[in-house]
């Protein structure tokens, strides 16, 4: 286990992590690249390379044709460092989140890793780790397990900019198709792993749910990252699970009763609240996608009115009309009455 306090500053670890990331992405970073990125001297940059090679046992090799460094063994991973108190807390929270939201595929290896860590930590720190775990509980969350192998392969494809070939099930169309995609980043939304990628079949960005991937293969073909799919930019207008590049403005007016709950939370980073004299509130935000927003609006029933956009208002109105028609159909009430009569008969018997 490597103690970073034996080196100069935390800045060296930042340089090591940067160097490791670029090597895994196949960019063949050089000493000059490192010096330019961190605005340090060539000597400092060279010492970082030497530290990675000699102290961290990295299988570094200089590719003269590429003008930079690579790993002889692509399975190499940076060794552990000593953990600060805040890092212990983050680790415990990660275990709790994995247990309740990410499924057993992630929970089991994470718990095993924490168990190994406890065996290598001083007794006082081990006790603290246990006390932290007892102090946190996360409730709720329904999720579908995702194989750890799939998660690992997707993460490697993202890191090294490698194409993925998928056999993917699309629930909305109830069909399975072959896809070749450029994976850009992973997100976990309410326990479900989402992969944002460029779909070469559709010629557009798409979000894939990992639990719907039936077969996959990491191809040894690299792709160039698309700036418009960088996670911060692409996620800026996300609402719930939906991402997108075509955001639109929404204005929702909530009645005085529901407004008390709306004021409590940040529903979207772009949101603004306009207070009304009668206690109502208007929520404005700029979002992408419409399925999750549509369902969220429906969940508030008569407590919310859509002021904009018109097409969303019309869609919700049409949905409520269909719901009313469903409940007013004679067969609907007859079925309910028959069900109650059957239940009464069962009690009599």
C-alpha positions in Angstrom: 0.0 0.0 0.0 1.5 3.3 -1.1 1.5 6.3 1.3 1.1 9.6 -0.7 2.6 11.5 2.3 6.1 10.2 1.3 5.9 12.2 -2.0 5.9 16.0 -2.6 2.2 17.1 -2.7 -1.3 15.9 -3.7 -0.5 17.5 -7.0 1.7 14.5 -8.0 -1.3 12.2 -7.5 -3.3 14.4 -9.8 -0.6 14.1 -12.4 -0.4 10.4 -12.0 -4.2 10.0 -12.4 -4.1 12.2 -15.4 -1.3 10.2 -17.0 -3.0 6.9 -16.2 -6.3 8.1 -17.7 -4.6 9.3 -21.0 -2.7 6.0 -21.3 -5.9 4.0 -20.9 -7.6 6.2 -23.5 -4.8 5.3 -26.0 -3.6 8.9 -26.3 0.2 8.1 -25.7 0.9 11.0 -23.4 4.4 12.4 -23.2 6.5 14.3 -20.7 5.8 17.4 -22.7 2.1 16.8 -22.6 2.2 16.4 -18.8 4.2 19.5 -18.3 1.8 21.5 -20.5 -1.3 20.2 -18.9 -0.2 21.0 -15.3 2.1 24.0 -16.2 5.0 22.4 -14.4 8.7 21.9 -15.4 9.8 19.0 -17.6 11.8 17.7 -14.6 8.6 17.6 -12.5 6.8 15.9 -15.3 9.6 13.3 -15.8 9.6 12.6 -12.0 5.9 11.8 -12.2 6.5 9.4 -15.0 9.3 7.8 -13.0 7.1 7.6 -9.9 4.4 5.8 -11.9 6.9 3.4 -13.3 9.2 2.7 -10.4 7.1 3.3 -7.2 3.7 2.2 -8.5 5.1 -0.7 -10.6 3.3 0.4 -13.8 4.3 -1.5 -16.9 5.2 1.7 -18.7 6.8 1.5 -22.2 7.7 4.4 -24.4 6.3 4.1 -27.9 8.7 6.0 -30.1 6.4 5.9 -33.1 3.6 7.5 -31.1 5.8 9.9 -29.2 4.4 8.9 -25.8 3.8 6.2 -23.1 1.6 3.1 -23.1 1.0 0.1 -20.8 2.5 -3.3 -21.8 -0.2 -4.9 -19.6 -3.7 -3.3 -20.1 -5.0 -5.0 -16.9 -2.7 -2.9 -14.7 -4.5 -0.8 -12.0 -3.1 1.9 -9.8 -2.5 0.6 -6.2 -4.5 1.7 -3.2 -3.7 4.7 -1.1 -4.4 5.4 2.6 -7.9 6.7 3.1 -8.9 10.0 4.8 -11.9 10.1 7.1 -14.0 11.7 4.4 -13.0 9.0 2.0 -14.1 6.3 4.5 -17.5 8.0 4.7 -17.8 8.0 0.9 -16.9 4.3 0.8 -19.6 3.5 3.4 -22.2 5.5 1.6 -21.3 3.7 -1.7 -21.9 0.4 0.0 -25.3 1.5 1.2 -26.3 2.9 -2.2 -25.1 -0.3 -3.9 -27.1 -2.4 -1.4 -30.4 -0.6 -2.0 -30.1 0.7 -5.6 -27.5 -1.0 -7.7 -28.3 -4.7 -7.2 -26.3 -7.6 -5.9 -23.9 -7.7 -8.8 -22.3 -4.5 -7.5 -23.1 -4.9 -3.8 -21.3 -8.2 -3.3 -17.8 -7.2 -4.7 -18.0 -3.8 -3.1 -18.8 -5.5 0.3 -15.9 -7.9 -0.3 -13.5 -5.0 -1.1 -14.5 -3.2 2.1 -14.0 -6.4 4.1 -10.4 -6.6 2.7 -9.9 -2.9 3.5 -11.0 -3.4 7.1 -8.4 -6.2 7.5 -5.6 -3.9 6.4 -6.6 -0.8 8.4 -5.6 0.0 12.0 -8.1 -1.2 14.6 -9.3 2.3 15.4 -10.1 3.0 11.8 -11.8 -0.4 11.4 -14.1 0.4 14.3 -14.9 3.8 12.8 -15.8 2.2 9.5 -18.2 -0.1 11.3 -19.8 2.7 13.3 -20.3 4.7 10.1 -22.0 1.8 8.4 -24.4 1.4 11.4 -25.3 5.1 11.1 -26.7 5.0 7.6 -29.7 3.4 6.1 -31.2 4.0 2.7 -34.7 2.8 2.0 -36.7 2.2 -1.1 -35.7 1.7 -4.7 -36.7 -1.0 -7.1 -33.9 -2.1 -9.5 -32.9 -4.7 -12.0 -29.6 -6.5 -11.4 -26.9 -5.8 -14.0 -24.0 -8.3 -14.4 -20.7 -6.9 -13.0 -18.9 -8.1 -16.1 -21.2 -5.9 -18.3 -20.6 -2.9 -16.0 -16.8 -3.4 -16.2 -16.7 -3.9 -19.9 -18.8 -0.8 -20.5 -16.7 1.3 -18.2 -13.5 0.1 -20.1 -15.1 0.9 -23.4 -15.9 4.4 -22.2 -12.4 4.9 -20.7 -10.5 3.6 -23.8 -13.0 5.0 -26.4 -13.8 1.6 -27.8 -16.9 0.7 -29.8 -19.5 -1.6 -28.2 -21.7 -4.1 -30.1 -25.0 -4.8 -28.4 -28.0 -7.1 -28.8 -30.5 -4.7 -27.2 -34.2 -5.0 -26.3 -36.3 -1.9 -26.8 -39.3 -2.1 -24.5 -41.3 0.7 -26.2 -41.3 -1.2 -29.5 -41.1 -4.7 -28.0 -38.2 -5.6 -30.4 -34.6 -6.8 -30.2 -31.9 -5.4 -32.5 -28.2 -5.3 -33.1 -26.5 -2.0 -32.3 -23.0 -0.6 -32.7 -22.5 2.3 -30.4 -19.9 4.8 -29.2 -20.3 4.8 -25.3 -19.7 8.2 -23.7 -20.8 8.0 -20.0 -22.8 6.0 -17.5 -25.4 7.3 -15.1 -27.4 5.7 -12.4 -31.0 7.0 -12.0 -33.1 5.6 -9.2 -31.1 2.3 -9.3 -31.1 1.8 -13.1 -27.8 2.0 -15.0 -28.1 4.2 -18.1 -25.5 4.4 -20.9 -25.5 7.5 -23.0 -23.9 6.8 -26.4 -23.9 7.6 -30.1 -25.9 5.0 -31.9 -24.4 4.3 -35.3 -27.5 2.5 -36.5 -29.8 5.5 -35.8 -27.1 8.2 -36.5 -28.1 9.9 -33.3 -27.6 10.0 -29.5 -29.4 7.4 -27.5 -29.7 6.3 -23.8 -29.5 2.5 -23.3 -30.6 0.7 -20.1 -27.9 -1.8 -19.2 -30.5 -4.3 -17.9 -31.9 -4.5 -21.5 -28.6 -5.5 -23.0 -28.8 -9.2 -23.8 -25.4 -9.7 -25.4 -22.4 -7.4 -25.7 -18.8 -7.3 -27.1 -16.1 -4.7 -26.7 -14.6 -4.0 -30.2 -11.0 -3.1 -30.7 -12.0 -0.1 -32.8 -11.6 3.4 -31.3 -13.9 6.3 -31.8 -13.5 10.1 -31.3 -15.5 11.5 -28.5 -18.3 13.9 -29.5 -18.1 17.2 -27.5 -21.9 17.5 -27.5 -22.1 14.2 -25.5 -19.8 15.2 -22.7 -21.6 14.3 -19.5 -21.9 17.9 -18.0 -23.2 19.4 -21.2 -25.5 16.5 -22.2 -26.9 16.2 -18.7 -27.6 19.9 -18.1 -31.3 19.6 -19.1 -31.9 16.0 -17.9 -35.2 15.3 -16.1 -35.2 12.0 -14.2 -33.9 9.3 -16.6 -34.1 11.3 -19.8 -31.2 13.1 -21.4 -31.1 15.1 -24.6 -29.6 17.8 -26.8 -32.9 19.6 -27.6 -34.1 21.3 -24.4 -37.4 23.2 -24.2 -39.0 25.5 -21.6 -41.8 24.4 -19.3 -44.0 26.4 -17.0 -46.2 24.6 -14.4 -48.6 26.2 -12.0 -49.2 24.4 -8.7 -52.1 25.1 -6.4 -51.5 26.4 -2.9 -51.7 22.9 -1.3 -49.2 21.3 -3.6 -47.0 24.4 -3.7 -45.7 23.7 -0.1 -44.1 20.5 -1.4 -42.8 22.0 -4.6 -40.9 24.7 -2.7 -39.1 22.2 -0.6 -37.0 20.6 -3.4 -34.8 21.4 -6.4 -36.6 19.5 -9.2 -34.2 20.7 -11.9 -30.9 22.7 -11.9 -32.6 25.3 -14.2 -35.7 25.8 -12.2 -37.1 29.1 -10.9 -40.2 29.7 -8.7 -42.6 32.5 -9.1 -44.8 33.1 -6.1 -48.4 34.0 -6.6 -50.5 36.2 -4.3 -53.0 33.4 -3.7 -50.4 30.9 -2.4 -49.9 29.2 -5.8 -46.5 28.9 -7.3 -45.2 28.7 -10.9 -42.3 26.3 -11.6 -40.2 27.1 -14.6 -37.4 25.0 -16.0 -35.6 24.0 -19.2 -35.6 20.2 -19.7 -34.9 17.5 -22.3 -37.1 14.6 -23.1 -40.8 14.4 -22.2 -41.7 10.9 -21.1 -40.5 11.2 -17.4 -41.8 14.8 -17.2 -45.2 13.8 -18.6 -45.5 11.0 -16.0 -44.4 13.3 -13.2 -47.0 15.9 -14.1 -49.7 13.2 -14.2 -48.7 12.1 -10.7 -49.8 15.5 -9.3 -53.3 15.2 -10.7 -55.5 18.3 -10.5 -53.0 20.1 -8.4 -51.0 21.3 -11.4 -51.7 23.1 -14.6 -49.4 23.3 -17.6 -48.9 26.8 -18.8 -46.3 26.0 -21.5 -45.6 24.4 -23.9 -49.0 24.0 -25.5 -48.2 20.6 -27.0 -47.4 19.1 -23.5 -50.6 20.6 -22.2 -52.6 19.0 -25.0 -51.0 15.7 -24.4 -51.9 15.7 -20.7 -55.4 16.8 -21.4 -55.8 13.9 -23.9 -54.4 11.4 -21.4 -56.9 12.6 -18.7 -59.8 12.3 -21.3 -58.8 8.8 -22.0 -58.6 8.0 -18.3 -62.1 9.4 -17.7 -63.5 7.4 -20.7 -62.0 4.3 -19.2 -63.7 4.8 -15.9 -67.0 5.8 -17.4 -67.3 2.7 -19.6 -70.1 0.4 -18.5 -67.9 -2.6 -18.5 -65.6 -1.0 -16.0 -68.2 -0.5 -13.3 -69.9 -3.8 -14.1 -66.5 -5.6 -13.6 -66.0 -3.9 -10.3 -69.6 -4.8 -9.1 -69.1 -8.4 -10.1 -65.8 -8.5 -8.3 -67.5 -7.2 -5.1 -70.4 -9.7 -5.4 -67.9 -12.5 -5.8 -66.1 -11.4 -2.8 -69.3 -11.3 -0.7 -70.3 -14.7 -1.9 -66.9 -16.0 -0.8 -67.4 -14.5 2.7 -70.9 -16.2 2.9 -69.5 -19.6 2.1 
